[in-house]
């Protein structure tokens, strides 16, 4: 069953934080507490990020916040981002909320029960028989994994209209109480954002056709401590191991080869890899592992520069940038996330009509 992408959108919250402003604020918060801050602060200059967005203003971080404060901010911010991204995708597809048969929500940066798609049910105009599929814990792999789940549901339910919404508010996990290197790096890299996609086995009536293949995942045993969350009374604390670029260099090529084989493709048939930009070093490691020209993942670096690492939705920002640029051919989306897991999705884009 061929499955098509009908609409793709991105959304950012209102508060734009320049990298220089974040560095200055981090120096105030961490400087007198963390002896290694001056050395680590150089990472602000080498991360390839100029700005990112947050669901809360920068002054919010001047005060201590516990779990209740952080999660309340998550629910407020994530609901707004969900509605914004979802409506943009629906408009792009020519759908409305009542057309949607299944909604998949991917989010790992807060807890909402009922989940986000139920929280915004009235505002979105969903039908009361809509199928809800909330996915938690996928982290940075959530965008590609969410697209894969959406593709599978659309393929299994011919004619169904599937809406995928991916929302993360990583900034709310910024913490000054643990004084771990990972918390400094999180402050350097992470921002907030959302993306959404409309997917169906029915072919689009207009526009270029984007055909989505079947997703593939690889999980490595005994790697739980590479990426994820620690959870305590204060909230989420990032787990972000320094070994990630080295791990990518050593393991990513074989994982990608397995994904290509599962899709009956070869490396030579891929016109463009569409990658989650976890960070500047990770992008360089991916280029090396896949024998790509250094600097070729230009849309990934531009997304990182203008929005930071937003976790799960970031790869969909890259995907939209690549499609908006008119790029066509056989592509492979890929991302790494907690597990430690690599997630892949092949998709093919028609060339624009002359």
C-alpha positions as CSV (number, residue, x, y, z in Angstrom):
1,X,0.0,0.0,0.0
2,X,1.6,3.3,-1.1
3,X,1.3,6.1,1.5
4,X,1.7,9.8,0.8
5,X,2.6,12.9,2.7
6,X,-0.2,15.4,2.2
7,X,1.0,18.3,4.4
8,X,4.0,19.1,6.5
9,X,4.4,22.0,8.9
10,X,6.6,23.5,11.6
11,X,5.9,25.8,14.5
12,X,8.0,27.7,17.1
13,X,7.0,29.4,20.3
14,X,7.1,33.2,20.6
15,X,10.1,33.7,22.9
16,X,13.3,33.9,20.8
17,X,16.5,33.5,22.7
18,X,19.8,34.4,21.1
19,X,22.8,32.2,21.8
20,X,24.6,35.2,23.3
21,X,21.8,36.0,25.7
22,X,21.5,32.3,26.8
23,X,25.3,32.3,27.4
24,X,25.1,35.4,29.5
25,X,22.2,34.1,31.5
26,X,24.0,30.7,32.0
27,X,27.1,32.5,33.2
28,X,25.0,34.3,35.9
29,X,23.2,31.0,36.9
30,X,26.1,28.6,36.7
31,X,29.2,30.8,36.9
32,X,29.7,30.9,40.7
33,X,28.4,27.3,41.2
34,X,30.2,25.2,38.6
35,X,34.0,25.5,38.5
36,X,34.3,24.2,34.9
37,X,31.7,26.6,33.5
38,X,34.3,29.0,31.9
39,X,35.9,26.1,30.0
40,X,32.6,24.6,28.9
41,X,31.1,28.0,28.0
42,X,33.3,28.0,24.9
43,X,30.8,25.4,23.5
44,X,28.3,28.2,23.1
45,X,30.6,29.6,20.3
46,X,31.2,26.3,18.6
47,X,27.8,24.7,18.7
48,X,26.6,26.3,15.4
49,X,23.6,27.8,17.0
50,X,22.6,31.5,16.7
51,X,19.2,31.4,18.3
52,X,16.5,29.1,19.6
53,X,12.9,29.5,20.9
54,X,11.3,28.8,24.2
55,X,7.8,28.5,25.6
56,X,8.8,30.6,28.5
57,X,10.7,33.9,28.6
58,X,14.4,33.9,29.5
59,X,13.7,35.5,32.9
60,X,11.7,32.4,33.9
61,X,15.0,30.7,34.4
62,X,16.2,33.1,37.0
63,X,14.1,31.4,39.7
64,X,14.0,27.8,40.9
65,X,11.3,25.6,39.5
66,X,10.1,22.2,40.7
67,X,8.3,19.5,38.9
68,X,4.8,21.1,39.2
69,X,6.0,24.5,37.7
70,X,7.9,22.8,34.9
71,X,5.1,20.5,33.9
72,X,2.4,23.2,34.0
73,X,4.6,25.3,31.7
74,X,4.9,22.2,29.4
75,X,1.2,21.7,29.2
76,X,0.5,25.3,28.4
77,X,3.3,25.6,25.9
78,X,2.9,22.2,24.3
79,X,-0.9,22.7,23.7
80,X,-0.2,26.0,21.9
81,X,2.5,24.5,19.8
82,X,0.3,21.5,19.0
83,X,-2.6,23.7,17.7
84,X,-0.3,25.9,15.7
85,X,1.6,23.0,14.0
86,X,-1.5,20.9,13.5
87,X,-3.5,23.7,11.9
88,X,-0.7,24.6,9.6
89,X,-0.3,21.0,8.4
90,X,-4.1,20.6,7.9
91,X,-4.2,23.8,5.9
92,X,-1.3,22.6,3.8
93,X,-3.1,19.3,3.1
94,X,-6.5,20.9,2.5
95,X,-7.9,19.0,5.5
96,X,-9.8,20.2,8.6
97,X,-9.8,18.8,12.0
98,X,-13.0,16.8,11.5
99,X,-11.5,15.0,8.5
100,X,-8.8,13.3,10.7
101,X,-9.4,9.7,11.5
102,X,-6.3,9.1,13.6
103,X,-4.0,11.5,15.5
104,X,-0.5,10.5,16.7
105,X,1.1,12.7,19.3
106,X,4.9,12.4,20.0
107,X,6.3,14.2,23.0
108,X,8.8,13.3,25.7
109,X,9.5,16.6,27.5
110,X,6.4,16.6,29.9
111,X,3.5,14.6,31.1
112,X,-0.1,15.2,30.1
113,X,-2.9,12.8,31.1
114,X,-5.2,13.1,29.2
115,X,-2.6,13.4,26.5
116,X,-2.1,16.5,24.4
117,X,-4.5,15.6,21.5
118,X,-7.3,15.2,24.1
119,X,-6.4,18.5,25.7
120,X,-6.9,20.3,22.4
121,X,-9.8,18.2,21.2
122,X,-12.3,21.0,21.1
123,X,-10.0,23.7,19.6
124,X,-8.9,21.3,16.9
125,X,-12.5,20.2,16.0
126,X,-11.7,16.5,16.0
127,X,-14.5,14.0,15.7
128,X,-15.5,12.0,18.8
129,X,-14.6,8.7,17.2
130,X,-11.0,9.8,16.4
131,X,-8.3,7.2,17.1
132,X,-5.7,8.6,19.5
133,X,-2.1,7.3,19.6
134,X,0.2,9.1,22.1
135,X,3.9,8.2,22.0
136,X,6.3,9.0,24.9
137,X,10.0,8.4,25.5
138,X,11.3,8.4,22.0
139,X,13.3,11.6,22.5
140,X,15.3,12.8,19.5
141,X,14.3,9.7,17.4
142,X,10.6,10.7,17.9
143,X,10.1,12.6,14.6
144,X,11.3,9.7,12.4
145,X,9.7,7.1,14.6
146,X,6.4,9.0,14.6
147,X,6.4,9.3,10.8
148,X,7.0,5.5,10.6
149,X,4.1,4.8,12.9
150,X,1.9,7.2,10.9
151,X,2.9,5.5,7.7
152,X,2.1,2.0,9.1
153,X,-1.3,3.1,10.3
154,X,-2.2,4.8,7.0
155,X,-1.0,1.7,5.1
156,X,-3.2,-0.5,7.3
157,X,-6.3,1.6,7.1
158,X,-6.8,2.6,3.4
159,X,-8.5,5.9,3.1
160,X,-7.8,7.0,6.7
161,X,-6.5,10.5,7.2
162,X,-3.6,10.4,9.8
163,X,-2.3,13.5,11.6
164,X,1.1,13.3,13.3
165,X,2.0,16.0,15.7
166,X,5.4,16.1,17.4
167,X,5.9,18.6,20.2
168,X,8.9,19.2,22.5
169,X,9.7,21.8,25.2
170,X,13.3,20.9,25.9
171,X,14.1,24.3,27.5
172,X,12.0,23.5,30.5
173,X,14.5,20.9,31.6
174,X,17.3,23.5,32.0
175,X,18.6,23.0,35.6
176,X,21.2,24.7,37.8
177,X,20.8,22.4,40.8
178,X,22.6,19.3,39.5
179,X,25.8,20.9,38.2
180,X,26.6,18.2,35.7
181,X,28.3,18.7,32.4
182,X,25.2,17.4,30.6
183,X,23.2,20.3,32.0
184,X,25.6,22.8,30.5
185,X,25.5,21.1,27.1
186,X,21.7,21.0,27.2
187,X,21.7,24.8,27.8
188,X,24.0,25.2,24.8
189,X,21.9,23.0,22.4
190,X,18.3,22.7,23.2
191,X,15.2,24.7,22.2
192,X,11.5,24.2,21.8
193,X,9.4,23.5,18.7
194,X,6.8,21.4,17.0
195,X,6.1,19.8,13.6
196,X,3.1,18.1,12.1
197,X,2.3,15.9,9.1
198,X,-0.8,14.8,7.3
199,X,-0.5,11.3,5.9
200,X,-2.9,9.0,3.9
201,X,-2.8,6.2,1.4
202,X,-5.0,8.3,-0.9
203,X,-2.8,10.1,-3.5
204,X,-2.8,13.9,-3.3
205,X,-4.8,15.7,-6.0
206,X,-2.3,18.5,-6.5
207,X,1.4,19.2,-5.9
208,X,4.4,17.0,-5.9
209,X,3.9,13.5,-4.5
210,X,6.0,12.4,-1.6
211,X,5.8,8.6,-1.2
212,X,6.6,7.2,2.3
213,X,8.2,3.8,2.7
214,X,8.2,1.5,5.7
215,X,10.3,2.6,8.7
216,X,13.1,0.7,10.3
217,X,14.7,0.8,13.8
218,X,17.9,-0.4,15.3
219,X,18.4,-0.6,19.1
220,X,21.8,-1.3,20.7
221,X,21.8,-3.5,23.9
222,X,23.3,-2.1,27.1
223,X,23.2,1.6,25.9
224,X,20.5,3.0,28.2
225,X,22.9,5.4,29.8
226,X,23.8,7.2,26.5
227,X,20.7,9.4,26.3
228,X,17.5,10.0,28.2
229,X,16.0,11.6,31.3
230,X,16.8,11.2,35.0
231,X,13.6,12.0,36.9
232,X,13.5,13.5,40.4
233,X,11.4,15.9,42.5
234,X,12.7,18.9,40.5
235,X,11.8,17.5,37.1
236,X,13.6,15.9,34.2
237,X,17.4,15.9,34.1
238,X,19.1,15.3,30.8
239,X,21.3,12.2,30.2
240,X,23.6,13.2,27.4
241,X,26.8,11.1,27.1
242,X,29.9,12.6,25.6
243,X,30.5,9.4,23.6
244,X,27.6,10.0,21.1
245,X,29.8,11.4,18.2
246,X,32.2,8.5,18.7
247,X,29.3,6.0,18.9
248,X,27.9,7.4,15.6
249,X,31.3,7.1,13.9
250,X,31.6,3.4,15.0
251,X,28.0,2.2,14.6
252,X,25.9,4.4,12.4
253,X,27.1,3.1,9.0
254,X,26.1,-0.5,9.8
255,X,22.7,0.5,11.2
256,X,22.1,2.6,8.0
257,X,23.1,-0.3,5.8
258,X,20.5,-2.5,7.6
259,X,17.8,0.1,7.1
260,X,18.7,0.4,3.4
261,X,18.6,-3.4,3.0
262,X,15.2,-3.6,4.7
263,X,13.9,-1.0,2.1
264,X,15.5,-2.8,-0.8
265,X,17.8,0.2,-1.4
266,X,21.5,0.8,-1.6
267,X,23.6,3.7,-0.4
268,X,24.2,4.7,-4.1
269,X,20.4,5.1,-4.6
270,X,20.0,7.7,-1.9
271,X,19.9,11.2,-3.3
272,X,19.6,12.9,0.1
273,X,19.9,11.7,3.7
274,X,17.6,13.8,5.9
275,X,19.2,13.7,9.4
276,X,18.3,14.9,12.9
277,X,20.9,17.6,13.7
278,X,21.7,16.5,17.3
279,X,24.7,18.9,17.3
280,X,27.6,20.1,15.2
281,X,29.9,17.2,16.2
282,X,27.1,14.6,15.6
283,X,26.5,16.0,12.1
284,X,30.2,15.7,11.2
285,X,30.2,12.2,12.6
286,X,27.2,11.2,10.4
287,X,28.8,12.7,7.3
288,X,32.0,10.7,8.1
289,X,30.1,7.5,8.8
290,X,28.1,7.7,5.6
291,X,31.0,8.9,3.5
292,X,29.2,12.1,2.7
293,X,31.1,15.3,1.8
294,X,31.8,17.3,5.0
295,X,29.3,20.1,5.1
296,X,26.8,18.4,2.7
297,X,24.1,18.3,5.4
298,X,23.5,22.0,4.9
299,X,19.8,22.0,5.8
300,X,20.5,20.3,9.0
301,X,23.1,22.9,10.0
302,X,20.8,25.7,9.0
303,X,18.0,24.2,11.2
304,X,20.5,23.9,14.1
305,X,21.7,27.5,13.5
306,X,18.2,29.1,13.6
307,X,16.3,26.8,16.1
308,X,18.8,24.7,18.0
309,X,18.1,21.0,18.8
310,X,14.4,20.7,19.5
311,X,14.6,16.9,20.0
312,X,11.9,15.0,18.1
313,X,10.5,17.6,15.7
314,X,13.9,18.8,14.5
315,X,14.3,16.3,11.7
316,X,10.9,17.4,10.4
317,X,12.1,21.0,10.2
318,X,15.0,19.6,8.1
319,X,12.6,17.6,5.9
320,X,10.4,20.6,5.3
321,X,13.5,22.7,4.4
322,X,14.6,20.1,1.9
323,X,11.1,19.8,0.3
324,X,10.7,23.6,0.2
325,X,14.0,23.8,-1.7
326,X,12.5,21.7,-4.5
327,X,14.9,18.7,-3.8
328,X,13.6,15.5,-5.4
329,X,14.6,11.8,-5.5
330,X,15.0,9.0,-3.1
331,X,15.7,10.1,0.4
332,X,16.2,8.5,3.8
333,X,15.2,10.2,7.1
334,X,17.3,9.2,10.1
335,X,17.6,10.1,13.8
336,X,19.2,8.8,16.9
337,X,17.5,8.8,20.3
338,X,17.2,7.1,23.7
339,X,17.4,3.4,23.7
340,X,20.0,3.9,22.3
341,X,18.1,3.7,19.0
342,X,18.5,4.7,15.4
343,X,15.3,5.3,13.5
344,X,15.0,5.4,9.7
345,X,12.3,6.2,7.1
346,X,12.7,6.0,3.3
347,X,10.7,8.4,1.2
348,X,10.6,9.4,-2.4
349,X,9.9,12.8,-3.8
350,X,8.7,13.5,-7.3
351,X,10.6,16.1,-9.3
352,X,8.7,19.4,-9.8
353,X,6.8,19.7,-13.1
354,X,8.6,21.8,-15.7
